[in-house]
């Protein structure tokens, strides 16, 4: 316990400073994603605070930051628009449909955690993981390019002239500070120092550049000032709580839950690799679900893990739950007390921080290994990266997993072999090598010649395994074919599980299966035991 406390104290300064940096980076992201979803800025900020705080305390990955994310916002915008249309002209029903959907999304995520399904994220292949990282880095980069635009007559146009030059210059200055400062001293948080230095330059120099405050007001918001989140009792009155509402929100809730969990669990895996520690995926599912239920009832737009802010936190030295708690509480303090100060922070400083996150997130090694790995893995990597940008994370990851599974099945289907020999009594033995499953049954069937084989045939599965129902059906068909020709067929060295499945499916096949007494490994074990 003393060692644990000492370790916590040793990293306390890094956790606090890193949390402060993350809180500053959370503000424009939460506001931007709220605008994307078509809801007021405070809805995004409240979500970032509540989800960040709850997952930091109860989540399965210390040091990981959660909040409102763009991956969810692009789905929510359609939900809010359709909800408003259902409520009639001038209605705000879409917002309450969103809250109800976020609550249902949280329930689905908690169910996944309770059933311990989070562990299946380990089945995601490495090329899919690299594609996810690269695609997300590109998405973060593209989202920051929107900060180089301004709203003119209701449309967004690129900055021009001095405004563009100042924006580029301040972004470059922020990135330079973050790049070179750690070479001088790693005891200070480079991200926080860069934001403070660039903010001081803008304020003291009186530069006319975009700030957090102007960004919010240009988007139609009224500023950061707000109170504590309030319980949204209007959910029970603003929308009908009936079967029609459930049919409307359930598909959205399912999609949002899937995207949220995939992004959170893959970010968890990434943080595991960066810190060389291991998080608890099922606990994270429960925490994410509980956080979304709470934020839905208290007026937040829901969210999940944020890879950009998580990497800012890890790179800044944040390792424990304290960093996430500090970030969430600091964000709340900004909303309640420090909104005038935060509104003066230039957008360029925050964009510079996010650009450094992009550089740190992108797996640059993928260019080096692209022509060294199997072609199928290279295709999966590129496809997942592209689909993450074009569609969303859930589509990209699922497509990558399906592609990888098909490639795996195809490669293993080619490995089925049958070595043949005839014993002294005239029995023909087929020694099967390789996995027998749906992909290899065609090749498996082609190995046999029922009409030309002798009256006694043995299938030896010492070096093979029956993997699925398709394989069982192939065995049934083969046995019936030999028996219909009046020939005796036996199956040797079949695993106990496969024997049980075959006998359960067709009890008459029990006579076909030989006991595994002559298994060489059985005799070795028997000699050891004696």
N, C-alpha and C positions, 0 to 999 in steps of 0.2 A: 504494500500500500504506500509506503514511504517513497519507493522508487517511482510509483505511478504519479503521486502528487508532485514529486520533484520534476518529472518529465513534463507534466502539465505546466508547471511554473516556468520551466526553461523555455517553453514555446509560447508562453502567454503573450509576450510583446509582439511576436510575429503574427499570432492569431488576431490580436486587436487591430494592428495596423493593416493587415490584409483584409479584415472585415470592413474597415473604414473605406478602403479602396473599392471593394466590391459594392458597397452601398452606393457610392457615387456612380459606379458603372451601371447599377440597377435602375437608376432613375430614368434616363432617356430610353432604355430598352423597354421598361414597363409602360412608359407613356406611349412609345411608338407602337407597341403591340396592342395597346388599348385602342389606338386609332385604327389599326389594321382590322381589329375585330368589330369596330363600329360602336364602341362603348366609351363613356367618359374616362378621362385619365386616372381619376381616383380609383376606378374599378381595377385597373391594371396595377396601380401602386399598392392597393390593399391586398391584392392577390400575392404580389411579390413579398409583402411583409408577412402575411399569415402563413403562406406555404413555406417560405424561407425559414420562419421561426419553428414551425411544427416539425418539419423534416430534419432540421438541424438538431433538435432535441431527441426525436424518436426514430430518425431514419437509420438505415443500415450502413451508411457510408460517411463517417466523420470527414469534414472538409469539403463535401460536395454542396454546391449552392443550388437551390431550387427557386423558381418564381414563374412569372408569366412569360411564356415563350412564343416565338413566331410560328413554330410548327403547329401549335394548337390554334393560334389566332387566325390562320388562314382557313381553318375549318369553321371556326366560330362566326366568321363574318357572314357566311351563308345562313347559319342558324339564326343569327340576330335579324338578318334581313327578312327571312321567311316568317319569323315570329312576329315582327312588326306588321307584316302584311296580313297575318292571321288576325291580329288585334284591331285592324282597321286603320284608316288614315289618321296620322298624328299620334298613333298609339306608341307607347313605350313597352309594349308587351314582350318584344324581343329580348330585352334585358332580363326579364324575369324567367322567360323560357331558358335563357342562358344559365341563370342561377340554378334552376331545376335540373338542367342537363349536367352541370358540374357536380351537383350532389349525386346524381345517378352514376356519373363517371367515377366518383370516389368510391361508391359502393361496389362497383365492378372491380376496381383495383384492389380493394380490401378483400374481396372474394378470391382474387388471384393469389394474394399473399397468404390467405388462410388455407388455401388448397396447396400451398408451397409450390406453385408453378413458376415462380421467379427463377428457379435454378435452371430452367430450360434456356436461359439466355446464354449459358455456357456452350450450347450447341451451335451458336453463331460462328461460322468459319472466319479465319483471320482475314482473308481477302474482303469479306463483307465488312468486317470491322474497319479495315483500312479505307475502303470505299466510303463508309459512313463518315469517318473522320474527315476525309478529303472533301466530300460533298458538303458537310456541315461547315467546314472552313470557307468554302466558296459561297455558301448561303449567307454566312455572317459578313463576308466581304461585300457581297452584293447589297445586303441590307444597309450597310454603312454608306454606300454610294448615294442612297437617298438623302443623306444629310448634306450633300453637295447641291441640293436643290432648294428652291424657295417657292412659296405659293404666290402666284400672281394671277389676279382675276379668277380665282378658284382653281387654277391649274398649276401643277408643279413644273418649274423650268429650271435649267441648270444655272448655277451662279455664274456671273460674268465679271470681268474687270477686276477692280481692287478687292471686291468681296471674295472672289475665287482665289486670288493670290494670297490673301491673308489666311483663308481657310487652309490652303495647301501648306503654307509656311508654318502655321501653328500645329497642324497635324504632324509635319515633318519634325518640328521641334520636340513635340511630345514623344515621338518615336525615338528620336536621338537621345533624349534624356533617359528613357527606359532601356535603351541599348547600352549606353556608355556608363551610366551611374553604377550598375552592379560591378563594373570593373574597378571602380574606385572604392566602393564599400557595399557589402552585401547586408549590412546591418540595418539599412533604411529601405523602406518599401518603394521601389522605383516607380510603380504606377501612381501611388498617392503623391509622391514628390512631384512627378511630372504634371499631374492635374493641378496641384497647388501652385506650382511655378508658372504654368501657362495662364492660369486664372489671375494670378497677381499681375502678370505682364499686361493682360487685357484690361484689367480694372484700373491699374496705375496709368497705363498709357492711354486710357479712354478710347480704345479701339472699338469701332462699330462692326462687331461680328455677331453671328448667331449664338445665342446662349440657351440654356435649358428653358428659361422663362419665355423667351421669344418663340422657341420651338413649340411649347405648349399652347401659347396664345395663337400662333399661326394655324395650329390644328383645330382651333375652335374651343380650346379649354380656357378655364378661368384662373389657372395657376395651380401651384402645388398645395396651397393652404387647405387643410381639411381637419376633421376631428377623428376620433377613434371610430373604427368600423362599427356599424350598427346592425343589429339583427333585422333581417329583411322579412318581416312578417307579411309584406305585400305578396310574397310568393304564393301564399295560400288564397289570395283574393284576386290578384291581377290576372291570373291564368286559370282556366278550368282544370281541376285535378281529376281527370277521368281517363278512360281507356284511349281516347283519341289523342290526348296530350302525350301519353306514354308511347304510343305508336310513332308520334312525331319526333320526340326527343331521344328515344332509345337508340336508333341507328347512329345519331351524332354522339351520344354518350359512349357507345361501343368503340367508335373510331377514335374519339378523343382519349379513351382509356388505353387503347392499344398504342397510339402514338406516344402518349405520356409515359407508359411503362417501358416501351422500347427505347425511347430517348434516355430515360432515367437509368435503366439497367445497363445500357451500352456506355453511358457516361460513367457509371459506377465501375465498369470494367476498365475503362480508360484511366480513371483515377487510381484504381488498384495497381495498374502497370506503372504509373508515374511515381507512386509512393511505395511500391513493393510491399503492399499490405493487401488484405482481403476484406471486402465488405460483405454484408449479409443482404442478399437480393430479396429474400422473402420479407424481411423486416422493412426493407425500403418500399416494397409494394404496399404493405400495411400503412406505413407512414404517409406515403403519397396519397393513398386513398382517403385516410383520415383527414389529411390537410385539405384535400379538395372538398370533402363534405363540409368542413368548417367554413372554408372560404365561400362556398356556395350559399350557405345560410347567412353569412355576414357581408355579402355584397362584393365578392371578388370574382374574377373571370377564370379562375382555375389555372393550373400550371403543372410544371414538372421540372426535372433537373435542367440546368442551363450549362451547356458545355463551356461556353465562353467565360462566364463568370466563375465557374468551377476551376478553370485553368488559371484565371487571374488569381484566385485564392491560393491554389497550390503553388504557383510560381512565386507568389508573395510570401510564402512560408506558412500559410494556414494549413494546419493538420488536424486539429481537433474540432469538436462541436462548438467550441467558443467562437471560432471565426464566423461560422454561419449565424450564430445567435447575435453576435455584435453587428453583423451586416443587417440583419432583419430589424433589430432595435434601433440602429442608426437610421435606417430608412424611415421608420415610424417617427423618429425625432425630427427628421427633415420635414415630414408632412405636418407635424404639429407645431414645431418651433423655429426651424431654420430654413423655411422655404425661401425667404428673400435672399439668403446667402447662396443657396443651391441654385436658384434661378439665374445667378450671375456667372455660374461656371460655363465657360465656352464649350459649345458642342464639339469644336475641333479637338479639344483635349480628350474628350471621351472617345471620339472617333479614332484618334491616335492610339489610345489604349486598346481598342478593339482590333485595330489593324495588327498590333503586336500579338494579340491573341490569335489572329488568323495565321500569322507566320509561325507561331509556336504550335498551333493545332494541326496544320497541314502535315501529312506524313511525306516529307520530301524524299525519304528513302524509297518511296514507291516508284519514283522515276528510275532509280538505280537498279531496282530488282525487277522492273516490269518485263524485261526481255530475258530474265534468268529463271523466272518461275514458269510453271506449266501454262500453256496458252489459255486453258479453261479458267485458271485462277486470275489471269490478267484480264480476261473478258469480264469476269464477275466484278473485279475491282473497279474497272472503268464504268460498267453498267450501274453499279450501286452509286458511284459518285454522280453520274449524270442524272439518275432517277431521283436522287435526293434534291437536286437543284430543280429539276423539271416538275416533279410531283411533290412528294413529302417523304418524311423519314420512314413511315410505316410501309408505304408502297415499296420504297427502295430496299429496305431490309428484307421484307418478305420475298421480293423478287430475287434478291441475292441468295437467300436461303434455298429457294426453290431451284434456282440455277445450279447451285452447288450440290444440292441433293441429286438432281438429274445427272450431273457429271459423275458424281460418286457412283450412282447406280449403273451408269453406262460402263464405267471403267471396271467395276466389280463383275458386271454381267459377262465380260470377256474373259474372266479368270476361271470359269468353271472347266474342270478337266475330268476325264475318266480314263484311268490307266487299266488295261484289261490283261488278264491272264487266266489260264485254265489249270485247275488243280488236278491231282492224280486221278481222282474219281470221276473226272469229266465235268465237274462243276465250273462254270464260267463266273469269274469274279470281276466286278466293276468297282475299282477303288476311286471314289469320288473326291476330287480336290476342289476347294473353293466354295464360296457361299452359294446356297441355293435359295433364291428369292424371286420375286416377280420379274426382275430384269433378266435372270439367267435361265429361266425354265425352258425357253425355246432351244437354247444351246444344249441344255441338259437332255432334252428329249431326243435330240439328234444323235446322241452318243450311243443309243441302243438299237439293237436289231432283233426284236422279239421273234420274228418268223425264222431267222437264221440261227438263233442261239440254241444251245443244247437244252435238255429237259430240266436242268437245275441251274439256277442263276442266283448269285448273291450280290447285293448292293452294300458296299462297305463305306460307311460314313465316318471313318476314323478321322479323316482330314477335312471334313465338311460339316456343315450345320444347316438344318432346315430353319429358315428365318421368318417365314410368314405363311399366310393362308394359301397364297398362290402356289407356294412350294409344296404344301400338303396336298393340294389338289393335283399337282403334277405327279406326286408319288401314288396317289389313289388311282389315277388314270393308267400309270405304268403297270401297277400291280394287277389291275383288272385286265389289261391287255395280255399279260403273260398267262394269267389264270384262264382267260377265255381260250387260249391256245393249248390248255391242258398242261402247262409247264409250272414247275414249282419255283417260287421266288422267295427269297429271304432278305431281310434288311438287317444289317449288322452294325453295331457300334453307334446306333442312334442315341442321341442324348436323352436323358430321362424326361426332360420337359417335352421333347418332340414325341417320345413314346406316349406320354399321357395325352397329348393333343390328338394324336392319330387314333388311339383307342377310344377316346371320348367321341370323336367324330364318326368312327366306324368300328364298333366292337369286334367285328369279324377279322379285322387286321391284326388283332393281338397274336394270332397264330403265325403271322408273317414275320413278326419282329423277334429276332434272336436275343437271348440274354447276353449281356456283355462280359461274361465270365472270362472269355479269352482275350480281353483287352490287355495288351502288354503293360499298360500303366497300372491296371488292377493288380497284376502279379508283382510288379515292383513294390507297390504299396503294401501288399500282403507280406512280402519278404521283410520289408522294413518293420512292420508291426510285430512280426514273429521274432 
